[in-house]
Amino acid sequence: MGYRPRSSTCVALLVLLASAALGACRAAPPSAVSAQASTPLHYSERLRGLMQRMNALLYERNQTELEVDKERLERARELASAAATLAGEVGADGLPASADDAARKAFAGLAQELAAAAAQLDALAAARRYSELSPQMERVAHACATCHLRFRDRSP
Amino acid sequence: MSRTRGAALRRAALAAVLGVAVAPDLAAELNATAELATLKAEIARLSARVAELEERLATPADADATTDSATTTAPPATADAIEVTDAAMIPRGPRVSVGGRVKLDVVFSDTSRGRGAIGDTLLAPGAIALDATGESDQLDWSARASRLWLKSWQTTPWGDAGAYLELDLLGSGGDQRVSNGYGARLRHGYGELGGLLFGQTYSTFVDVGALPELNDDGISAGSLNVRQPLLRYQHVLGAGTVQLAFEAPETTLTAADGTRLSPDDDRLPDVMLRYQRDDAFGQWSLATMVRELRIDDAAGGARDSAVGAAASLSGMLRFGVRDGLRFTAVGGNAVGRYLAFNAFDGGRLDANGNITLTPMAGGMLSWQHLWDEHWRSNLTAGYAWADDDGAHASANASLYTVHANLLWSPVAHTTLGLEWIHAYRRLVDGRTGSLQRLQFSAVHKF
């Protein structure tokens, strides 16, 4: 019990944490920094972030369950909006000029599937149908994943 | 039809509260809880699946092999999905559900204030034992931080209406000899209609989103944490929301002899104004408070009042999908009981019965890192300070806390974690107290 920390110790701790935070900002990967607000990559990252926030609600300890419900609906609607915007962005001109007609048709079809799934998710959230949000989110994720598997890593 | 169903659900809610067995209705409510549990589990499964697919995308050589299997395991096509565009699909009657959490805390402290001290179960940094006065080495086992809640919501022409009641077992009574029975305590009890909230919940001055994730159900030194009766109205303003609230007042003063006074002579509510936004980089909030501290002690002759103010900036900033920083900064001459579990009184009462407000400030930073979908850590540091000019020798002058934890959630509803806690306080006369604590907690939400 001979330990006698002083106020300066606490201040040093706070400064250390603040420095770590700033360091993390600077250490952001180049891809995240260079992603423009309107690029498909931006919306793809945003979708991942929103899904992570939905997942974090499972562990929430301080908010009341009513507040958690509200946030869950809000995040679902944000996720639907981001997915719909992504579908619009990539559907218009998401493939390089060298892509053939069959690929373009399949790509447009997947973009439409994503848009439809996003619209359905938004409608379910608006109707507060909690138990149906997750299966619908899975459809949104499936539309994303199918397109990624078929096109994203094959682009020149 | 909807009236009949609504009445049945209301009966179910009443039966649940009173503990009366109304089997069919209760079963319906349990089904609703089970649905929610399923929802949470599916969200976790969804996140895991996205991560898995992302990982597979990172290996182009496997893409051909996986495309077909991904297609064959597709969820039902959107053509099969339920049409919900009809507004009539929105439930009209009240939906009631019951839930809660079971929590075990095993807490080892290197010092204790003595038998039955609540500070052995949760951290109250302003009340840790002073050096050379505390008992040494204490092991405390408790399930008192378990909670039970009941909620209800429905749509109305005025907006969503909801009600929420939450209890824990940190009330009075009980001992550890035979049964470890403890009294229930009200945490939240409020109703909502549109933007109006009435009842007891977290004060509007408290940013719940900025509270750190801790095993400890106590508090970080720089955090705000008060639950009290209030009347609050919330309005959307641009990209944020504005809240105006009138809340239950409670004056705390340090008397000339150093004792704490809660005179219960308040006549005006504490008034709060808060602006909150949720942006792409995180959420932040600015809050202000004006309140009156008052004493009217006819017997002692102390009759005075003083009006003070306080402000806070708080929030949570996100750095990618794996890191986040929660923060709180607060200051003013009326912070008082709102900071660090009332470690400092709002004002001092001199020998002539006059109130002098106590300026004070506090800050908290909490870094959260997600190691993967099951493991995460939080490192939290908090500091609080009060002006000691003219203060009694035995009053707290400053305190700080550090919490560091590692939490594991093997499944969506269960978390096990280990947390190291260090707390320190210094009195006006220079005496100090410090605490080292190790806390294991297991939580299951249902």
Interface residues (C-beta under 8 A of the other chain):
Chain A: M1 Y3 R4 P5 S7 T9 C10 V11 L13 L14 L17 A18 A20 A21 A24 C25 A28 A32 E45 R46 R48 G49 M51 Q52 M54 N55 L57 L58 Y59 R61 N62 Q63 T64 E65 L66 E67 D69 E113 A116 A117 Q120 A123 L124 A126 A127 R128 R129 Y130 S131 E132 L133 S134 P135 Q136 M137 E138 R139 A141 H142 C144 A145 T146 H148 L149 R150 R152 D153 R154
Chain B: E35 L36 T38 L39 K40 E42 I43 A44 L46 S47 R49 V50 L53 E54 R56 L57 P60 A63 T66 T67 A70 T71 A74 P75 P76 A77 T78 A81 I82 V84 T85 M89 I90 P91 G99 T111 D131 A132 W149 K151 W153 T155 D160 G162 Y164 E166 H188 E192 T201 V208 G209 L211 E213 L214 A280 L317 R318 F319 G320 V321 D323 L325 G363 L365 W367 L370 E373 L379 A381 Y383 W385 S398 Y400 V402 L407 S409 A412 H413 T415 Y424 R426 T432 S434 V443 K445
